Amino acid sequence: MSVHRSLHSLSIAGTLFLAAQANAADTGKVDETRQKKDQHNQKSTSAQHAQRDGVESQETERLTVTGRAFNIMHQSLGLSRMPQDVMHTPQTINVVPQELMRQQNVKSLDEALRDVPGVTSSIGEGAGGMNGDQFLIRGFQAQNDIYEDGLRDFGVYSRDSFNMETVSVIKGPSSEVFGNGTTGGAINMVTKAPTLTNRYAAEFSGGSGSYYRGTFDVNQKLNDSTAFRITGMGDEHNVVGRNYIFSHRWGVAPSITFGLGKRATLVLQYMHQQENSVPDFGVPVVTKPGAAYGQPITEYGIRRTNFYGTDSDQNATSDNMETARFTYKLNDHITFYDDLRGGQYYRTFAASKATCDTTCVNNYFMGDPAAALVARSGPNGAGNGQGGGTIQAPLPYEQQSWSVQNVASMVANFKTGFLKHQVVAGIDIERVNDERKQSTYLNPKPYASLVNPNPYVGNLNLVPGDSNPTGLVNLGGIGAKSGSNGYGFDTGLFLFDQIWFTDWLSVKGGFRWDRWQTTYNVTGGDVSKYPDKHFHDVSGVFNPNVSLVITPDAHQTYYFTWASSTTPMGMYVTNGSVPIRPGTNSFASPETAQLYEIGAKYSILHDRMGLSASLFRLDKGNALNADPVTGTLEGSSDKQRNQGLELSVGGVILPGWNISATYALYDSSTTASSTAKNIGKNVQYVPHNQATLWTAYNAFASKPYNLMIGGGVTWRQHVWLDAGNTLRAPANLDFSAVISHRFNEHWKISMNGYNLANRLNYQSLFSNRATPSAGRMFMGEVSFAY
């Protein structure tokens, strides 16, 4: 087919043109030789097969051509179960490429996803104290839908970018590929894997907020088919505009690949990341007397720097993942894959969430502001008329989790008569275990001043929960328990086939069947009052999907897709406070979702520019709601809908001038609810409009006085924080910029600026709190690559 021929000519006849574009984009003309070598050698890494004609195959594994880095239409997704590129996958897909992350000096997964419309960060806590990376896609929970190289990452931690090659957001239900979940979509990180080109690189950054960061990336060819790579990171910083918040983390990720360019390829990877930080649960959202809706208290004169936690708050994580990815090309038509991962996750967590009740609000707005006191989670001091002595979540806890997942799959290309097929089939088996031990404080947390909070509260006498059962949180329907443990075990079978009736018309359809088994146990505490309880649930789910795909030529694709997903109870084993519990209809009925989407994708101007547009409708039944006090996820009879338009453009406008832009228009509503007043209201966390823009120009790329300048803006309209639309976070508007200079083919300096207008934005949201984003910030960087 013509698409296949286009890829072939692009990788061979167009190499010089693309390399020249790459130099003009950012890397400098002096890098031309190294770029061409990388393109040649990366083709022979463990392959993903982009097969548009349904019969022949060509290896395009992780081919990153910087010249069209912002045009992601021919970007591989790094998933054997999704073997085609972005352009020929009938679904909305946003990719954050490596070059964009470099220009923006992206340091975490959270920062990378700010370039993707429809993704919102959630504080995501509760009785289990969940935090770390907690995202929503198109307004729906995606905390359990984070993947690395197509395998689920069960950890609850903040993911650093030091080992990320690209980040993709595959929007809409994708249960046929990923299994249970993916109501709003899935996030997949492609990691840095060994190649046959020796490379030694490092970056050193420093800037506002006592920011110090260093990374290294070493790739060494061992022989003609074996290579070793190791990446590492050390990061220490405070947060500009937020008092007492800091993060210290480090990580290392060695990997080795055997059989590069051979029929059989094995990639072995290990990742360790460790962090010690202070969790930031933000500021309370309050309703000013007489106001139509509530807003963060910082919208009413409270300083954005105010931290309502204590000096006992901490978030210490240690995370490990071991991965083996095997590829065997049987012949030109059939390729087998087997991906295996084990993970171990450890966490010690203690946080405080601020609550400003009616007395606090009245004192601040209509009385003496100095008398306005904020309750912190945990038992608070009595005698102030503000609910003293109550116990609120989250309590301190220790968490230990482990997981194993193996995905075995096959991609087969063949003909039956005049019909061409691409069949993907396989089995996905995973198990995740989790154990938590709650602790309590013997001493009450003193209330904090709303205006001038003091985090130094002294020794609160932290003890195991069983030593102080009266200090445990009642988990609602379960009781005050000191310990919990549970597991989830899933067996999934998937099969889908794309059938070409002509070179330009095909139908893709398939299904996945899953058997999800989960157990949750709560133990300890005062067992005479709250006996130990044990819950078990088994769900068998079937999720079909179908797409009509039209590809008139190599540069355009049109599609219609219908897909479904299911989220059974107990999915949130490691990152939910109460995975399953009786007394809710969620225990019996899983959350379901259906997607209807029509879209178009283009790669134009000799593949320098990529454009996409899609119209979608996403319906969700038995929606999960988060309790505003405990954060516990509970099922409901609510039905929700989000529909809208998404646009994106990326690529090279002129030699040396790159651009990446997105826009999303969402129309969301609760279509059915047992709470009548919520019907017709907007879905939580879904903005009506959202847009991103980033552009960079490299002037005089081949001259000693070369200069790359760029900048961008991200904008998100206000969002509602509760189902009744009584609380909302204001709009976000963030301006950023970069300037860099390359001394020679090896050394470069750059300066990035973030939130240049120093606006009060809110990045992480929850139903009654919001976390102010960092203020104006500058980061300088020195880097080299040999």
N, C-alpha and C positions, 0 to 999 in steps of 0.2 A: 504494500500500500504506500501511497505518496508520503504519509507521515514518517514511515520507517526510512524511506529513501532520504527524506529531509534531514533526519537525525544523522544518517551516515555521512551525508555531505557536509553537515555542520561540524562534525567531529574531525573531518579530514581536510576537505577543500577550504573550509572557512576558518581554520585554526589561526592563520596569521591575522585575519580581520578581527576575530574575537579577542585575540591577545592584545592587539593595538587598542581596542576599546577598553580592555581591562586596565591598560596602563593609563589611559586618559581618565578612567573613572576615579582611581585613587592610588593605585599601587606604584605608578611611575613607570616610564618607558624602560627603565633599566631592569625591570622585572620580567621582560618579555620571554627571555630564555627559560627562566624557572617556571613561568606559567605554562609554557608549551610542554615542558617535561612533566609537570604535574598532570596536565590533561591526558598525556599519553599513558602515564603509569597508573593513574587512578582508574582507568578503564578496566584494569586487570584486578581490582580488588573484588571481594566477594560480591557477586552481581545481583542486582534487581533487574528483571527482564521487562523492558518496555516493549510490549508486543501489540502494535496497533493492527497488524494484518491478521492476527489470530493464528499464525503458523510459524513464521520465522521469529528469531529473537536476537537481540543485541544487548550486550552488557552496558549498562549506563550507571553502574553503582556509584552513588555519591559524587558524580561528576559536577564539580563546582567551577563554572567558567565565570570569572569575575567580570568580564566584559558585559555579560547580560545578567549579572547577579541579581538585579532588581526585577528582571523578567523571570518569574518563577514558573511559567507555563510548562517548561520542559524539565522541571525539578523532580527528581525521584523522591518518593515519600519515605524511602528506607524501610519499606514493609513488604515482606514476601506475599502477604495476603492482599496487598493492594499493589500489584506489579506494574501498573501503568503510571505515567507521569501525571502532574496536576491537571494538565489540559484535557486529558482523555479519561479522567475520573469524574463520573457524573454526580458531583457534589460540590458545594462551596468549600473551598480550601484556602486558608490564608497561611502563607509561609513567611517566616522571618528569616531571611538568608544571612549567611555569615558576614557578608560585606556590610549589610545594614547594622548588624550588631557591633561590628568593629567601628564604624563611623560614629555610632551613638555611644560607644564604650559601655555596652550593656554588661551588667555584672551579675544578673540573676534572672531566673525564669520570669519572675514578676515584672521586671523591667522590659524583657523581650516582648511580653504579651501586651504591653501598652501600645504596641504598633498594630494590634488586632482589634477591630471594632467588635462589640458584643461581648467582650470578656471583662468581668468585674471581679475585683478581689474582695473576699469576705473575711472578716475577722474570724468567723467560724469557730466559736468556742461553745462551752456549755458545761454540764457537770463533769464531762471528761476533759475539759480544758483544751479543746482542739484549737490549734493555731497552725503555724507553718503555712505552706502554700494551699490556700483554700480559694478556688475559683468558681465563678459561675459563667456559663456560656449561654448567651441569649436569655439570661435570667434564670437558668436552671442549674442546679448543683452539679459541679464537675470535679469535686474533690477526690472522687474515686476513679476518675477518668484521665489520670496522668500516666503516660507511657514513655518508656525509653527504648528506642529501637524496636518498637512494637510490643514490648513486654511491660506489664503493669508495674508501676512503682508504688508500692503500698505505704511507703514511709510518710510520716508527718513531720516535714522539715522544710526549710527554705532552700530551694535548689539553686546552687551557684551555676554560672554560665561557663566556667573554665573548661569544661569538657564537651560543650555543645557545638555541633557543626551547624545545624539549623533547628528551628522550632516550627512545627506545623500545628494548625488548629483545623481539624476536620469536623465541620459543623453539621449538626443534625444527627438523628439516630444512626448509629453504625454497629448495632448489635451483631449483625452478620459477620463483622470483622473482629470486633473487640469483645463481644460477649455482653453480659448484663451491664446495664448502665447506658452511658452516652446519650442521655435525653437531649441535652443541648449540643453535645459534640464531644470530641476527644482531643487531648493535647499530646502530641508525640514529639519527643526530642531525639534527633539523630546525633549520636556521639562521634567523637573524633577517633577514627580507626587508622591503623598503620597503612602506609603506601610504600611504593618502591623508590621514592625520592627522599634522600637525606635532607633533613631540615632541623635547624636549631633556632628557636625563637624565644623571646621573653619580653614581658611588658611590665613597667613599673609606673604606678599611678599614685598621685597624692593630691589632696585638695581640701575644700571646705569640710567642716565637721570633723576635723582630725582624721581625715580619710587617708589610709595607707593600704596599698594593694600591690601585690606582685603575682605574676603568673609565668609559667614556662611551658614550652611545648617542644619536645625532642622526638624526632622520627629518624630511625636508623634502619637502613637496609642491611639485612644479615646475609642474604644470598639472593639468587634470582627469583625466588618465590616466597621468601620469608622476610618479615619486617617487624620491628619493635617500636612502640610509641609510648611515651609517658607524658602526661600533662599534670600540672600541679598548681596550687593556688594558696595564697595567704592573704587574708583580708581583715582589716580592723578599722572600724569607723563608728562615729556617733551619727546622729540624725540632725541636720540643720533645722532649727525651728521646733525641736522637741527636746525638752530637758530630760536628762537621766537615761535616755535611750541609747544603747550601744549594741554592737555585734562584733564578736571576734570569731572568725572561722578559718579553717584550713582544709585542704583536700588534695588527694592524689589519685590518679587514674592510669595505671599501666595497662598495656594491651599488647598482644602479639598475634600476628596472622601468619598462618601456614598455607601454602598452596596458592599464592597470588598468581593469577593468570592460568591456573590449572583447573581441571574439571572438578576437583574437590578442594574446598576452601574451609578452613577452620579459624575462627576469630575467638580468642580468649581475652576477657576483659575483667578488670577489678576496679571498683570505685569505693573510696572511703572519703566521707566528709564529716567533719566535726565542727560544732558551733556552741558557743556560750554567749547568750544574749539576754536582753531584757524585753519581754513581750510588751507590745504597745496596744492596749485595748481602747485607746482613744479617749474621747470626751462624750459625755451623755448628750442625747438628743432630748430637748425639752420643748414644751409648748408654752409660749408666752401667753399670759392671760389675755384673752380677747383675740388671739391669732387664729387663723383658719387652719394652720397646720404647724407641727413642730419642726425645729431645725437644730443642728448642733449648737451647743451653748456658746461656742466660739463665734457664732454669727451675731451674738448679742454683747460683744465687748470683752468677753473672757479671752485671755491671751492664748494664742495657739501653742505656746511652749508648755502650758500647764500639763503636768503628768500626775495622774491620780492614783498611781500604783504605790508600792512600798519598796524599801530597800531589800525586802525578802523575795521579791519577784525574780524569777529566773527561767530561762529556757535553755537547757543543756541537751544537745542531741549528738548521737554518734551513729552513723549510718554506713552500712556496707552492702555492696551488691557484687555478686560473682556471676558472670555471664559467659556462655559458650554458644556461638552461632555457627552452624555447619551448613554448607551449601554443596550440593552434588548435582552437576549437570550430566544427566544420563545420556542425553543426545541433544540434537538441535530442537527437539520438541518438548522434552520433559525435564524439569528441574525439581529436585527435592530440597527441602529446608527443614532444619530442626534447631529451634532456639530454646535454650534452657537458662533459667536464672534462679539463683537463691539470694535472699535478702535477709539481713538482720538489722533491726532498728531498736535503739535504746533512747529513752527520753526521761528527763527529770524536769518537771514543769510546775511553776507556781505563778499565778497572775492575779491581778485585781481589776475588776470592772467597776466603773463608777456609776452610781445611781443617784440622780437628783430627783427626789420625790416632791409631792405637792408643797410641803412645808419649805423645802429647799428653794423651789421655784418662786413661791410667794415672798420669801425673805429677799431673794435677789432682785426681783422686779418691783416689788411693792413695799418692801420693808428695809431692813438693814442688810446690805449685801455682805458685810463682814460676818453676819450670822448665818449665811447660807452654807450648809454643810452637806458634803457628799458622802454617802455610804459606800464603803468598799466591800467587795465580796468577802465572805467569811463572817464570823460573829463580830459585830460591831459594839462599841461602847454604849452603855445605856445612859439614861438620864438627860437626853437632849430632845425628847419628844419626836424623834424621827425614826421610830421603829428599832430602837436599840435592842441588841440581843438576838436579832434574826440571823439566820445562817443562809448565805447565798452561794451559788456556784460561781466560778469553779474553785474547787479545793486543790491543794498541792497533790501531786501524784507522781508515781514512777511507772513507766511503761516499757515493756519488752515485747517485741513482735518479731516474727520470722515468717518468711514466705518462700514458696517454691512454685515455679510455673514452667511448663514445657509446652511449646507449640510446634507440632509437626505438620508440615503442609507440602502440597505438591502443586506446581503450575504446569499444566499440559496444554499444548497447542496442536490441533489436528483438524482434519477435514472429515465431514460426512457428506459425501456427494459434493454439491456446490457450496455447502455451508462451511464456514470456518468457525472454529471454536477456540475459546480460551477458558479452561476450567481450572478453578482453584478449589482445593478440597483439603481437609485436614482435621486434626483433633487438638483441642486445647484443654490442658489439665492444670489446675492451680489449687494450691492450699495456702491459707494464711492463718496464723495463730496470733493471739493477742492476750496479754496479761497485764493488769493494772492494779496498783496498790495505792489506795487513798491515804493521805495524812491529814491531820488537823492541827490547828493552833490552840494551845491552852489559854493564851492571852488574847483578848479581843483586839481586833484592828481598830485603832482610833479613827473617827470620822475625819475627813479631809476638808479643809476650807475650799469652797468653790473658787474663790478669788485667788488665794495664795496657798495652794496645797503643799504639804511638807511630807516627803516620802520617807523620812527617817523616823521610824516608829519603834526602833529598839527590838529587843529579842521577843519574838512572839511565841517561843517555845513550841517548835514543830515536833509532833509526836506521831507515831503510827496510828491509823484510824481506830484500831481495836483498843488502844489505850484511852481513847476518848470518844466512845460511840455516840455520846450526845452531841458531839460537834460535827457529825457526818451529815451530808446533804441527803434529804429524802428524794429519791429518784423518781417519784411520782408513780404510784401503782406498784412499786417494787419495794420501797423502804430505804432506810439509811444503812448502806452497806459499805464495808471498807475495801472490799476486793471484787474484781470481776475478771473473767476470762472467757474466751470463746474462740471459735474458729469458723472459717468458711471453706467449703470444698466444692469446686465446680468442675464438671466434665462437660465440654462443649464439642459438638460436631458441626462442621460448616461445609457448605458446598454451594458454589455459584458458577454460572456459565455465561459467558458473553458469546453470542451467536451473531456472525456477520452474514446478512442476507445478500448484501452487495458491499462494495468497497466503502460505501459511505453510510450505510444503514445497519445498525445492530441493536440487539436487545440484550440486556444484562439482567439476570435474575438469579435468585438463590435464597438460601435460608440458613439459619443456625438454630440448633436445638441445644439447650442447656439444662442440666440437672444441678440445681444449686441447693446445697445442704449447709445449714448453719446451726450452731449451738451457742448459747449465751448463758453464763452462770454468774450469779451474784452471791457473794458469801461474806461472812464476818459481821462485825457490828454487834448490836444487841439482838442475838438470834432468838431470845425469848419473846421479843416484841416484833422483830422482823425476821422470820425464818429464811434460811437460804432458799433461793429459787433457781430453777433450771428450765430453760426454754430451748425448744428444738423445732426447726421448720425445714421442710423439704419442698422445693418448688421446681416444677418442670415447665420450661418456657420455650416457646417456638416463635422465632422472629423472621418473617420473610421480607424480601425487598425486590423491587423491579425497576429497571431504568430503560428508557428509549434513548438511544444515542445516534446523533446525525453528525457526520464529519464530511462535509462537502469537499474539503481539501486539507492539506497539511497544516493550515494556519487557522482553522476555525472548528469549533465543536458546539453543538446545541444538544440539550438533553432535557428529559423530564424524569424525575425520580420520585418514587414512593417508597418509604422505608419505615420500619417500626423498631421500637426498643422496649425493654422491660427492665425494671429495677426492683427485684424482689427484696423483701425484708431481710435484714442481716447483711446487706452489701457493705455497709460501713463498719467493717470489723475493726480496723485500726484507727479510723478517723471519724468515728461517730461516738457520741456519749452513751447512747442506749440503742444497740443495733436492732433488737427485737424486744417486744414487751406485750403482755396481754392487755385487753381492755380497749384496744383501738382496732378499727377495721383495717388498718395498715398491716396488722399481723396476718390477716387472711388474704388481702388483696395487694398485689404488687403495683408499683407505679408504672404506668404505660404511656407511650408516646408514639405519635405518628407524624411523619413529615411528608409534605407535598412540595416539590420544588421544581421550578423550570429555570434554566440558565443558559448562558452563552459565554464562550471563552475564545479569545483571539490571541494569536502571536503574530505581530505585524512588523513592518519595516525590517525585513530580513532577520526576524526574531530578536530585534533590539527592544521591542515593547510588548508587554503582555497586558491584556484587558479582560475583565470578567464582569458579568452582571447576573444577578439571580433574584427571582421572586420566590418567596417561600411561605408556607403556613405550617406551624408546628403546634399540634394539639396534644395536651397532656392530661391524663386522667388520674384520679387518686393522688393528687399532688402532695408532696412532702412539704410540711410547714415546720418552721423552727419556732419553738417557744421563746418569747422575748426575754424571759427571766433565766431559764436553765439552758437554753440553746438546744434542747432535745428535739430531734427530728421525729415528727409524728405524721402518720398518714391522715388523709382527710377524704371527704367525698368531693372535694373541689375539682373542677375542670378548668384548665387554663389554656390560653391560646396566645401565641406570639406569631405575628406575620409581618412581612416587610420586604424591603429591597436592600440589597447589598451590592456595592460597586467597588472595583479596585483597578488600579493601573500601576504598572511598574516597569522600569527599564531605562534605556539610554535615549534621551531626547535628542541630543547632539553629542558629538565626540567630547568626552570629558564631563558630560552633564547627566547625572542620574536622578531619577525621581521615583518615589513610592508614595501612593496616596490611596486612601480608602474612605468610603462613606457608607453609613447604614441608617436606614429609616425603619423604625419599628413601631408597630401598632399592637399593643398587648392588652389583654383583658382577662378577667376571671369570668368564664362563661356560665359556670354553675357552682353553687356553694350552699352549704347548710346555714351559713351566715348571710342572710339575704342582702344586707347592706354592702357586702363585698362584691356582689355581682355587678359586672361592668367596670370595676375599678382596674387600674393598671397593675400588671404583675410586678412584684417587688424587684428592684435592682435593674429594671429594663428601661433605658433612656428612650426618648422618642427619636432623638437624632444623635449621631456620634460620627466623628470624622478624625482622620489622621493625615498628616502630610510631612514628608521629609524629602529634601532635595540637597544635592551637593555638586559642586563644580570644581574640577581640577584645572587650574590655570597654569599654563607653561609647564606641562607635565615633564617635558624632556630637558628643561632648563635648570641650572643650579638654583634659580630663584623661584622654583615651583611653589605653588600655594593651593591647598584645597580648602574651600570654604563651603559651609553648608548649614542648614537649619531646618526647623520644622515646628509644627504645632499639633497638639492633640486636644480634642474638644469632646466633651460629653455633656449633654443636656442634663438637667436635674433628674434625679431618680427617686421614686418612692421607696420607703424602707419597710413598710408594713402592708398587709393585704388590704386594710381598710383605707389606705392612702391618707393617713393622718399625720405621717412623719416623712420628711424628705431631706435629701442631701442636695445642696446647691450644685450648679453646673461646675464642671472642671474645665480650665483653660490653661494650657502649659506650653510655653515657648522655650525652645532649646536651640543650641547652635554648636558648631564645631569649626575649628581652624587647625590646619596641620601643615607641616613642611617636611619634605623628605630630603635628607642630606645626600644620600647616595642610595645604592641598591639595597643597603642593609639597615640603615638607621633612619628613624623618624621621630618627630616630636609633635604633639597635638594638645589642644586645649578644648574641653567641652564645657558648656554652660547649660544648666538645667533650671527650669522654672524662672526664667530671666525676669519676668514681671513680679516675682515674689508673691504670687497670688495664694490665697488661702484655699487650697484644693483638698479634696477628701478622696483618698485612693482606696482604703479598706473600709468596708461598710458592714453594718449588722443592723438588726431590726430596731434597736434603740440606742445605738452608739455609732460613732464615725471617727476614723483616725485621720487627723490632718497630715497631708503629705509634706515632704521636706520643702523647706523654703529655697530661696535662691542659692545656687551651689555651683562651684567651678571645680573641674578636675583636670590636672595636667598629667601628661603621659609621655614617657620615653620608651621606645620599643626598638628592637632589632630582630632581624631574621637573616640567617645564613643558610 
